[in-house]
């Protein structure tokens, strides 16, 4: 039976099904109590009058959940979909779920979401939340974005690469539709903290709506002196817990997974001494990007009676997502910032100060359910020394993937209308990488080759797209799809410090002598053989959600291969053709062993070491290795590493610039594990 509900804000009776009128009335009351609801008519009228609108409102005003509903209820979308973009996957999913709850519909019906490798929508969907990268990929097949009459670019201040590119694509689609007298495309740019003048100028001096006011007040406390932020965070947690109202959970911003897990362990240990006192018990939830989605969702669960939640989060909790019950925020003022050096090719992940805009975003997390408090572990002087806004990602990261996608749209990134144009050396580096991969013929006139156009069909980094497309030549497409799917997802290995020995023993069963790529393949194959058993994952300290996600990714990549006419093939897990195939895309990621047992990368002569998590760490070190990424976190580390034979370089990539240097090392000999592995496979 079809459900019938009153329009939000109407004076009609309660919902007719299952006696759910009380719940719906509470939702309506909550919506009507939000600051943004009071200016609902003004927002709708402004969107009707203008093609582009900037909406600036305080964190906690309700813009992310309410504006899409206002537009839908006013039929601004004229029956088509409203796209709402978010920079982060978890934000797109959680906001979609919240709006679906308010619309009293199952997720995927009127309200849905689409993120990388996951689409929860239907033909009924009219309010569609998505990551900015997802909408960018949709533009590859529909540059005019004709499925949408309204696009809401939320959290515009975050300025990911996909966000910046999307600004230009949406702006161009809007102009082209106007020129061709097609249905107009409405664009709403939203943020709580952004450089309004800069955005206004970029979007042709469009009008700006300012919404002042938030539901609750947040008091901000700053440290008087420079202190160790980790120590200050832990002390502040327990001071709040012992001296403040037991109603209200605590959100703590830290810099990364290792720091969060170590802090969680320490808090749990310290909390045991509080059990005899008259204070609520503490429940600690980590929240970071590398967690499986279900584990992330645990942080959003309702706090049990007689308990207080402590959420230890990275900056993924800064914007859009609302964690129920948060009343106190502790901000360390730091975050891990990824930067890319186009000259060396090093991808650095370093702890650095956040911007003032980020600090205010974090503060706003405390004022969602009640008046809140934000404790900053840094001084007022340190706050004043922060940059006003964060440096856009496009000015500090590798843009090869975005360059390839723009070329697929027929756009040379040197001529693209960026809101902030990347440095010319970053553009040249991206074009040179695409040329070396065979995606373009020339840096000067970067038209896509047939290979480049096929590479653009994959939602992958160009290196991995090239590897997948090369796999048929090496007779190992089945294995490569599994490995690339695993590399495209999050970490699959569970780290349990309390059961360290059992965990290491369980993981060692999957170790391959030649390295991490084959180890990942072993895990994936065994996961499939065990019928994707959750119990098996638990027993082997593996993250079932991430493995299931890799399975879904592999299926989508397989579908794309089928569309492109690639035939299935298997090397029967023989590592030699598999690692050779990986070389076709990762040929710049080769490192040579040095006398001090460190490694020197061949492309840029960077001193590095194998990451401690690698299968090859602690073993007899091979002469040459292939690595997936080089990350600088204090030291330079090679991550996801496999042993290679030096003569494979000339065989697989004969034009490699450092081929001659590697050939000179052939006379040194090596302790290769490939001969043994190859023979054992043949005997089997």
PyMOL commands that set and color helices and strands:
alter all, ss='L'
color gray80, all
select helices_A, chain A and resi 21-33+35-49+63-73+89-102+132-141+156-158+161-179+196-202+229-243+257-274+293-298+315-317+356-364+380-385+393-395+400-408+424-437+450-455+462-474+477-488+497-508+516-529+534-539+544-563+575-586+647-652+659-664+666-668+674-683
alter helices_A, ss='H'
color red, helices_A
select strands_A, chain A and resi 52-57+81-86+111-115+118-120+127-131+148-153+186-191+207-211+218-223+249-253+281-287+307-313+326-331+334-340+347-353+372-379+590-593+599-601+607-610+624-632+636-643
alter strands_A, ss='S'
color yellow, strands_A
deselect
rebuild
show_as cartoon
